[in-house]
Amino acid sequence: MTEEIDNLQAGRELDALIAERVFDDLVVLRGGVPYSQRPLPHNDMHFVPVEPYSTDIGSAWLVVEKLREMGFLFGLCDQAQTKLHAAGFSTWTSVPISAYASTDALAICRAALKAVSALKVIARHSELVTKTTGYKQRLTQSALAERLYADQDPDWQERLRAASPPKSSKIINWQAGDEK
């Protein structure tokens, strides 16, 4: 899933995805142009063109502000050698979610889609745990990492076990100073 997001190009299609997934807008196409439904002051609804989130840095900052409202921290940097821009979102308890692109706006949009997708994975997991056990569960950072990377690399746990040193079978009685 993240590979698909990393391959998205700047433009109307990506802008429509941001409007739909990040802002929860209803998006419709009219003449090939995406429009989102927005409320008017008198509870009427109207359609406005979707913001150019992936091509305009001002519109991309609206995405950053929305994710900050959702509790995310944000970081942005560029790499002089590769001329790539990196954007990342994280929470105090989660692994950082980042994306790279040729522009800041595109990197922000890609990282935002990954972050929102991660939230949906966590919500589905929490809902499943609540349904099956009757208890709500808060995911730890390692559990979040497991949920995020399980779809990307099914063999990641095996590679982690292979890289980890074997656990000792000796039990040491530290008070007496001898081994059992």
N, C-alpha and C positions, 0 to 999 in steps of 0.2 A: 504494500500500500504506500509506503513512504517513497519507494522508487518511482511510482506513478506521480506522486506529488512533486518530486524533484525534477521530473521531466516536463511539468506543465510550463507553458510559455506565457509570457505577459500578453494580455489582451482581454477581449470581451468574455471569453469562456471562463477564464480564471476569475475575472471580476464578478461574474454571475455566481460562481462557486463560493466566493468570499461573502457575497450578499446573503446567499442561502444558508451557508453553514456557520458563519461567524455571527452575522446579524439576525439570523432566523427570519429573513425577509421571504415573502412569496415572490418568486422571480418568474416573469413571463417574457417570451420573445415576441417582439413586434417588428416585422420587417428585418429580422436578423439582429436587432438591437435588444439587449436585455433591459428590462424595466423591473423595478421593485415596487411593491405595494407599500404605501406609507399612509399613516393616519393624518387627517386634517384636524384642525382645532375643534370642529363640531362633530366629531366621531364619524365623519365621512372618510372614505378611502380613495386615494388616487394613485396613479402610477407615475413614477419619475425614472429617468434613465439611471442605471446603476453607475455608481461612482467608478472612476478609472483607478481602482485600488492598486493594480499591478504596474501601472505606468506613471502614476503621479505620486510623488512623495507626500504631498499634502493629504491626499486621500488615504495613502498607506498609513499615515499617523492616526487616522480614524480607527483603523484596525488595531493598532497598538493600544490606543485608549480603550477600546472595547475589551481587549484581553486583559488589560490592567484592571478594569471594572470586575472582571471574572476572577481576579486574584492572582494573575500571573505577574512575574517580574520580567523585564525585557532588557535585552542587550543587543547592540549593533556595532559592528566593526568591519573594516576592510583589510584585505591582505594585499600589500603592495606588490609582492612577487607574482602572485597569480591573478591579480586584478579582480578578485572575487569579493563580494560583499557577503557578510555573514550576519544573520539575524537569529536570535534565540529567545525562547520563552521558557520559564520554569516557575515552579512554586517553591515555597520553603521546604516542602517534603518530597519533591519529585526530581527526577533526573532532567537535565536540560534538554530541550527539544530545539534543534537548530536546522537551518537550511542555508544554502549558499546559492548565489546568483550573480548575474552581471550587473544588477542594479540593487540599490537598497530597497526600493518598493517591491521588486519581485521577490527578494529574499524574505522580506517581512510577510508577504502573502503566503509563500510556501511554508514558512515556519508556523504561521497562524493556523493554516489548515492541518498541519501535523498536531499542533497543540489541542485544537478542538476535537480532532479524531481521537487523541489519547483520552480526553475527558469522557468521550462517549464509551470508550472501552472500559474505563473505570466505572462509569455509571452502570453499564450492563453487568459487569462483574459484581458490583455491590448489590444490585437488584437480585441477581441470581443467588448470592449468598444469603440475602435476607429471606428470599422465598424458601430456600431449602433448609435453613437453620433457624429462622425466626430472629436472628441477631444481625444487627448492622455491623459491618466490618470496615475499619479504616485501613486502607492499603499503606504498607510501609514503602520506603523508597525501593527496596529490593523487589518487593512484590509488583510495584509499578513497572520497574525495569523488565521484569519477567513478562508482564502483560504486553508491554510495548514491543519487545523484541521477539516474542514467540512467533508472531506472524511473519516477521522479516527473515528469521534464520532459525528453522526448526532444530538445527543441531547445536545451537549455542550452549545448551546445558552440558552436552557431552564434551564439547571443547573446553568448557570451564572446568569440568571434573578432571579432564586429562591434564590441564595446566596446574591444578591445585596439588599441593604436596599431600601424600597419604597421611592419614591420621594415625597417631601412635596408639597401639593397643595397651600400652603400659599405663597403669594407674599409680600415681605417686601419692604417698601419704606424706604431705609436707610437714605435718606436725612432728611425726616421728623421724622424718628424714630418710625413710627407706622406701624401696619400690615393692609393689605387690605383683 
